[in-house]
Amino acid sequence: MIYRAPMRARELDLPPGTGAEYGLACSVVGIGPGRGAKAARMVHRFATLPDGVFVWTRDRGGRFHLGRLAGEMREADSPEALAVGLTHVRPAEWLDRSFDETQVPPAVRRTFARGGRNLQRTHDENAERATAELWRVSAGSRST
């Protein structure tokens, strides 16, 4: 499975990529609190995703970053987390490198091009395979 993780809280009008840069710096993936039953379902879905799920995010410069969920959800109440509105976070392992649009699977590019602030699954088998291969090649190069 792969997910788009824009890390943009609904309550704050911050430039796209601001929350992603927080997530990259703190080795987390995060979502905002939201309101109502739909928000509660989104938080529950985020909390119950299995470790190892791939996530794509995009920084303020438009570069894509690939990571994997690596732990349980917790509430984040640090000044930095609150400043970007990401009150629910999960540990993540991010690759040391970023990718430009031409290096990212087309289905991933399309999910970001549609916009939106929600963590969202990208349902595309080719994108899943390509993402796993990018992870394998890039993560493997760290140990050499």
Secondary structure by P-SEA (a helix, b strand, c coil): cbbbccccccccccccaaaaaaaaaaccccccccccaaaaaaaaaaaaccccbbbbbbccccbbbbbbbcbbbbbbccaaaaaacccbbbbbbbcccccccccccaaaaaaaaaccccccccccaaaaaaaaaaaaaaaaaaac
